[in-house]
Amino acid sequence: MSEPAVEEQGSLEFDVFARNCTSRATLEHVTGRWGILALAALRDGTLRFNALRRRVDGVSEKMLAQTLQALERDGFVRRDAQATIPPRVDYSLTPLGEATATRLFDLIEFVEDRMLEVTANQAAYDAKK
């Protein structure tokens, strides 16, 4: 069983390729189906839960809640619950979340910009099958 992190010259080093490394779970939270979309949506500013759910079309209430909880635990998302009637909960990015969302958004733009090439590749692949 490999260790999640090794002490090296006074600092921790993580290896996402190691089965038990904690960075692997964090990477999954960030790049999973809903994590990447939630972070990218929050890049534009603070959103309430239902507004975020509408923005991330297709996510269930349960999956969005689980995703936001994981991202909050990891320090990417800030949850601000206000004691009002009805209760108001706002979600926003932390500085770590902002830095992460910027990088993810670059990937999203790259993929969207290359979709003509991707769809052509898919059609060529499918034609061979």
N, C-alpha and C positions, 0 to 999 in steps of 0.2 A: 504494500500500500504506500503510495507516494505522499509526501507531506504537502500540505496546502501552501506553505511558504517556508523559505529557508532564510536563516539569519546570515547576512553577508555584509561584513564591515559595518555593523551597527545599523543597517537598514533592512527592511523586509523586501524580498524579491518574490514576485508572484509569477506563476507560469500557467497560463490559461490552457495549455495543452496537457497539463497534469490532471488526471481524473479527479482528484480531491481538492484541487486548488479553489479557494473561495472566489477567485476572480472569474471563474467559469460561470458561476451562478449569477454574479453581477452582470457579466456580459450578456447572459440570457435575458435578464430583466431589461436591459437597455435595448438589445437588438431583436428581442422577440417580436412576434407579430403585432402586438398592441403597444409594447413599450416604445418602439421607435416612432410610432404614429402619435402617441400621447406626448412624448417629448417634443416632437416637431410641431404639434399643434400648440403646445404651451409656449413655444418660441415666440409667438406673436403677442403674448401677454397673459395675464391672469384670466382664468375661466372658471365658472361654476361647473359642478359635476355634469349637469344635463347639457350645458352648452358644449362641454368637452365631448360628451357622448355623441351629440349631433355632429360635431366636427369630425370625429373618428367614426365615420359611417360603418355600420355593421358590427360594432363591438357590443356585446351584451353588457347589461348593468353589472352583473357579477364579475365578468372578466375585467372590465374597466376598474372596478373597485379593487380587485386583487392586484392588478397591474400598478395602480397608483399607490397602493399600500407598500408594495415591494420597492417602488421607486422612491417613496418617502423614506422607508427604512434605510435604503442605500445612500440617501442624502442628495438625490437628484431633484426631488419635488418637495415643495413646501405646501402643507395643508393648513389653511387658516379657517378654523371653525368659529363662527360668531354666535354668541348666545342671543339670538333674536327669535321671534316667532313670525313665520316659520324659521327654523334654523338655516343659516346660510354658511356654506362651505365653499371657499375659493381655493383653487390650486394654481400654483405658480412654480417657476423654476428657481432653484438655488443657483448660486454662482457655478457650482459643479455641473448642475443640470444645464445651465446656459451654454457652457463650454462644450458639453456633450451634444446638446441639440444642434449647435452650429456645425459640428462635424457630421452628425447624422443627416442634417439637411443638405450638406454638400453631396453626400452619397445619394440621397433622394433625387436631387436635381440631376446628378450624373446619370442615374438610371432612367429618369424621365426623358432626358435629352437623347438617350441611346435607344429608345423604344422602337423606332423604325427599324434599326439594325436587329434588335432582339426579335421582333415579330417576323422579320424576313428569315432569320435563323430558325425560328420555330417552324415556319412553313416549310423550309427546306428539309428540316429534320423529319417532320410529319410526312412529307412526300416520300421519303425513303422507307418509311415503316409500312 
